[in-house]
Amino acid sequence: MRHYISFLTSLAILGLTSCSAVKEIQQLINPPPPPTPTASVAKKKDERKLFPIQQNGKYGYIDKVGKIVIPPRFAQVKDFSEGLAAVKIGERWGYINEQGEVVIKPEFDSVLRFSQGLAPVKRISQRWGYINKSGEMVIQPQFEDAVYFSEGLAQVTINGKWGYIDQTGKIVIQPEYRGQTGRGFFVDGLAAVKIGSGYEYGYIDQTGKVIIEAEYDFAGDFINGLARVQMDDRWGYIDKTGRMVTRLQFEFSQDFSEGLAAVKIGAQYGYIDFSGKKVIQPQFDFASNFSEGLAEVRIDDKYGYINASNEMIIEPEFDNAFAFSNGIAEVWVDGKKGYIDKIGRFVWNLTK
């Protein structure tokens, strides 16, 4: 409980004192889908082909050069995954293909993306289940909460606790864990879960066996054999045996990506390599992961992009900025969203 109170207090302080704290908190409580370790050639993540846009209150999609591929006509949309995207038509969610054709009719109140051929969905007054790409309910609604499949298993909530099912819906790890929503994916064979009654995280394997004992206030995914962990308001990195590779010394840290990890030292961010050596000295108000050779960084109130040599490739001029995918990145200015290429040119101009 002590760790839990300390963790929440530190987030509250961050929110009051630093705009960059918003992204720190987002990284913790609303992370992206589970990352794919880059060490394995066979595990490359899907390349994004289409990107959401909004025009006149409706949503559609463009390609990476800014051409409208699916005209805006939906109430809301989500990103494509495995060739399908969730879209809201009227008051219900369904799925379209990359040609914009509705392939799963809108009949759900809540949906998530497809992963390993299945997607979690929920109808009003029902619990979560999973559909296949034909829209068939292959795992019947029975869970209080459900998330994506990762490495063959999906985390589900039963009676307030996490367990894991396989792709037939069979419970393979009994529900006895807790943790932060959006965490607990299996990555590189291990999942970070809250074990026992204390607010501590450890790691289990796909049989439910505890591999790394619970002692952390926060535990991230293993990427290239290392995971970020937090104890007593300090962050460091461990290997898959639980050995502390980079001691607990940072105010905040990100996952490794493309060989580097953003860390917060004092009030500023820099980057370290796998050995813990500082390769980019702390100088940014916020720094995120590298993607396609660039990382978004914040200086004062604006975001720009650097490369791994710490050269400012795209000058800080955005109110918010996100990772590059298939050559373009989402940026925001004055409440308007656009997409830029790797030299900072707009491929889709800012729109509300």
Sequence and secondary structure as in RCSB ss.txt:
>XXXX:A:sequence
MRHYISFLTSLAILGLTSCSAVKEIQQLINPPPPPTPTASVAKKKDERKLFPIQQNGKYGYIDKVGKIVIPPRFA
QVKDFSEGLAAVKIGERWGYINEQGEVVIKPEFDSVLRFSQGLAPVKRISQRWGYINKSGEMVIQPQFEDAVYFS
EGLAQVTINGKWGYIDQTGKIVIQPEYRGQTGRGFFVDGLAAVKIGSGYEYGYIDQTGKVIIEAEYDFAGDFING
LARVQMDDRWGYIDKTGRMVTRLQFEFSQDFSEGLAAVKIGAQYGYIDFSGKKVIQPQFDFASNFSEGLAEVRID
DKYGYINASNEMIIEPEFDNAFAFSNGIAEVWVDGKKGYIDKIGRFVWNLTK
>XXXX:A:secstr
 HHHHHHHHHHHHHHHH TTHHHHHHHHHS  S    TT GGG       EEEEETTEEEEE TTS EEEEEEES
EEEEEETTEEEEEETTEEEEE TTS EEEEEEESEE   BTTBEEEE TTS EEEE TT  EEEEEEESEEEEEE
TTEEEEEETTEEEEE TTS EEEEEEEB  TT    BTTBEEEE SSSS EEEE TTS EEEEEEESEE   BTT
EEEEEETTEEEEEETTS EEEEEEESEE   BTTBEEEEETTEEEEE TTS EEEEEEESEEEEEETTEEEEEET
TEEEEE TT  EEEEEEESEE   BTTBEEEEETTEEEEE TTS EEEEEE 
